[in-house]
C-alpha cells in the first residue's frame, strides 16, 4: 500500500489541526506537569524524555485507530462515545478551573518514565477519550497532525523541565491552566450538544 503525500496534504486543514492541537494540549497539560517531572528527578527517578514521548505517541495513535474497532465490538457508535467523552472532558475542565481532584490515580509508582509520566500524565484516560471524541468533529489526518505536534512539544518540555520552569513561572502555568480549563469546558459543551443532536435525529 502506497502513501499518497499529495492526498494527505490536500486533506490537511490547518484550522482543524490547530483546534485539535489546542484541545490535546489542554488535556495533556504537559506544562502543568513540569513541577511533577522536576520532583521525580529530584527524588532520583529520572525520566527518559525520548522513551516517554515514543511510548505515549504509540499508545495514543494505536488507540485512535483501534479504538473505533473496540467501539464496534461493543456496538457503540462514535456519536455516543463523543457524548460520553464530552462529559469526561467537562469533568477534567472542572478539575483545572476549581483546583479539585476528581480522577484519582493510586497505582504503583516504580518506574517514572512509564508510570506516572506516560500513564496517566500524558497518555491517560482524558487523552484517549478526547482523541476518539474529536473524530466526530475533525478529519483523522488533522487530529494526527495536532497530536504529533503535541508529542514534539511534550518531548522538549520533559527534556528541559528545569529550564521550562525557570522560563515559564508557576504563576504563568497556573493562569494557563485556568485559561485552558475554560476552553475545554466550551469544547465539551459543543461536543455534547452537536453529537446529542445527531443521536436524537437518528432516533426520530
C-alpha positions as CSV (number, residue, x, y, z in Angstrom):
1,X,0.0,0.0,0.0
2,X,1.5,3.3,-1.1
3,X,1.0,6.6,0.8
4,X,-0.1,9.4,-1.4
5,X,1.6,12.5,0.1
6,X,-0.4,14.9,-2.2
7,X,-3.8,13.4,-0.9
8,X,-2.6,13.8,2.7
9,X,-1.5,17.4,2.2
10,X,-4.8,18.3,0.4
11,X,-6.7,16.8,3.3
12,X,-4.9,18.9,5.9
13,X,-6.9,21.7,7.3
14,X,-4.7,24.0,9.4
15,X,-7.7,25.3,11.3
16,X,-8.8,21.8,12.3
17,X,-5.1,20.9,13.1
18,X,-4.8,24.0,15.3
19,X,-8.1,23.2,17.1
20,X,-7.1,19.6,17.7
21,X,-3.7,20.7,18.9
22,X,-5.2,23.2,21.4
23,X,-7.7,20.6,22.8
24,X,-5.0,17.9,23.2
25,X,-2.5,20.5,24.6
26,X,-5.1,21.4,27.3
27,X,-5.9,17.8,28.1
28,X,-2.2,16.6,28.2
29,X,-1.2,19.8,30.1
30,X,2.5,19.0,30.0
31,X,3.4,22.5,31.2
32,X,1.2,22.0,34.3
33,X,3.0,18.7,34.9
34,X,6.5,20.3,34.8
35,X,6.7,20.5,38.7
36,X,6.0,16.8,38.8
37,X,8.8,16.0,36.4
38,X,11.2,18.0,38.4
39,X,10.1,16.4,41.7
40,X,10.5,12.9,40.3
41,X,14.1,13.8,39.1
42,X,14.9,15.3,42.5
43,X,13.8,12.0,44.1
44,X,16.3,10.1,42.0
45,X,13.7,8.8,39.5
46,X,15.0,10.1,36.1
47,X,12.6,10.3,33.1
48,X,13.7,9.3,29.7
49,X,12.2,12.0,27.5
50,X,12.6,10.1,24.2
51,X,11.1,6.8,25.5
52,X,8.2,8.7,27.3
53,X,7.4,10.5,24.1
54,X,7.6,7.5,21.8
55,X,5.6,5.2,24.1
56,X,2.9,7.8,24.6
57,X,2.7,8.5,20.9
58,X,2.4,4.8,20.1
59,X,-0.3,4.3,22.7
60,X,-2.3,7.3,21.6
61,X,-2.1,6.6,17.9
62,X,-2.8,2.9,18.4
63,X,-5.9,3.7,20.5
64,X,-7.0,6.3,17.9
65,X,-7.2,3.7,15.2
66,X,-8.0,0.6,17.2
67,X,-10.5,2.3,19.5
68,X,-13.1,2.5,16.8
69,X,-12.9,-1.3,16.3
70,X,-13.3,-1.7,20.1
71,X,-16.4,0.5,19.9
72,X,-17.9,-1.5,17.1
73,X,-17.2,-4.7,19.2
74,X,-19.5,-3.3,21.9
75,X,-22.0,-1.9,19.4
76,X,-21.2,1.7,20.4
77,X,-21.2,4.4,17.7
78,X,-18.8,7.3,17.6
79,X,-21.5,9.9,18.4
80,X,-22.5,8.1,21.6
81,X,-18.8,7.9,22.6
82,X,-18.4,11.5,21.9
83,X,-21.3,12.4,24.2
84,X,-19.8,10.3,26.9
85,X,-16.3,11.7,26.2
86,X,-17.7,15.3,26.4
87,X,-18.7,14.5,30.0
88,X,-15.2,13.3,30.8
89,X,-13.7,16.4,29.2
90,X,-16.2,18.6,31.2
91,X,-15.0,17.0,34.5
92,X,-11.4,17.5,33.5
93,X,-12.2,21.1,32.9
94,X,-13.7,21.4,36.3
95,X,-10.5,20.0,37.8
96,X,-8.5,22.7,36.1
97,X,-10.8,25.5,37.0
98,X,-11.7,24.6,40.6
99,X,-8.3,23.1,41.6
100,X,-10.0,19.9,42.7
101,X,-9.1,16.2,42.1
102,X,-11.9,14.2,40.5
103,X,-9.9,11.5,38.8
104,X,-7.5,9.9,41.3
105,X,-4.6,7.5,40.5
106,X,-3.4,5.1,43.1
107,X,-1.4,2.6,41.0
108,X,2.2,1.6,41.6
109,X,5.0,4.2,41.1
110,X,8.0,2.0,40.4
111,X,9.2,3.5,37.1
112,X,8.9,7.2,36.5
113,X,9.0,7.0,32.6
114,X,6.1,4.7,32.3
115,X,4.2,5.5,35.5
116,X,3.2,8.2,36.2
117,X,4.7,10.1,33.2
118,X,3.4,8.1,30.2
119,X,0.3,6.9,32.1
120,X,-1.6,8.7,33.4
121,X,0.0,12.1,32.8
122,X,0.4,12.0,29.0
123,X,-1.5,9.0,27.6
124,X,-4.2,9.0,30.2
125,X,-8.0,8.4,30.1
126,X,-8.6,12.0,29.2
127,X,-6.3,11.9,26.2
128,X,-7.8,8.6,24.9
129,X,-11.3,9.8,25.3
130,X,-10.5,13.2,23.7
131,X,-8.9,11.6,20.6
132,X,-12.0,9.5,19.8
133,X,-14.3,12.3,20.6
134,X,-12.5,14.6,18.2
135,X,-13.2,12.1,15.4
136,X,-16.8,13.1,15.5
137,X,-15.7,16.7,14.6
138,X,-12.4,16.6,12.6
139,X,-10.7,14.6,9.9
140,X,-8.2,11.9,11.2
141,X,-5.2,13.5,9.4
142,X,-5.8,16.8,11.2
143,X,-6.2,15.1,14.6
144,X,-2.9,13.2,14.0
145,X,-1.1,16.3,12.9
146,X,-2.3,18.0,16.1
147,X,-1.3,15.0,18.2
148,X,2.2,14.7,16.7
149,X,2.8,18.5,17.2
150,X,1.8,17.9,20.9
151,X,4.2,15.0,21.2
152,X,7.0,17.1,19.9
153,X,6.2,19.7,22.4
154,X,6.0,17.1,25.2
155,X,9.5,15.8,24.3
156,X,11.1,19.2,24.6
157,X,9.3,20.1,27.9
158,X,10.3,16.8,29.6
159,X,13.8,17.1,28.2
160,X,14.3,20.6,29.6
161,X,11.8,20.6,32.5
162,X,14.1,22.6,34.8
163,X,14.6,25.3,32.1
164,X,10.9,25.4,31.3
165,X,10.0,26.1,35.0
166,X,12.6,28.9,35.0
167,X,11.3,30.5,31.8
168,X,7.6,29.9,32.5
169,X,6.8,30.7,36.1
170,X,4.5,28.7,38.2
171,X,2.1,31.6,38.2
172,X,2.0,31.7,34.4
173,X,1.4,27.9,34.4
174,X,-1.4,28.3,36.8
175,X,-3.0,31.1,34.7
176,X,-2.6,28.9,31.5
177,X,-4.3,26.0,33.3
178,X,-7.3,28.2,34.1
179,X,-7.5,29.5,30.6
180,X,-7.4,26.1,29.0
181,X,-9.9,24.9,31.6
182,X,-12.4,27.4,30.1
183,X,-11.5,26.3,26.6
184,X,-12.0,22.7,27.5
185,X,-15.4,23.3,29.1
186,X,-16.6,25.2,25.9
187,X,-15.4,22.3,23.7
188,X,-17.1,19.8,26.0
189,X,-20.4,21.6,25.7
190,X,-20.0,21.8,21.9
191,X,-19.2,18.1,21.6
192,X,-22.2,17.2,23.8
193,X,-24.8,19.4,22.0
194,X,-23.6,18.5,18.5
195,X,-23.5,14.7,19.0
196,X,-26.6,14.6,21.2
197,X,-28.5,16.4,18.4
198,X,-27.1,13.8,15.9
199,X,-28.3,10.9,18.1
200,X,-31.7,12.4,18.6
201,X,-32.1,13.0,14.8
202,X,-31.3,9.3,14.3
203,X,-34.0,8.2,16.8
204,X,-36.5,10.5,15.1
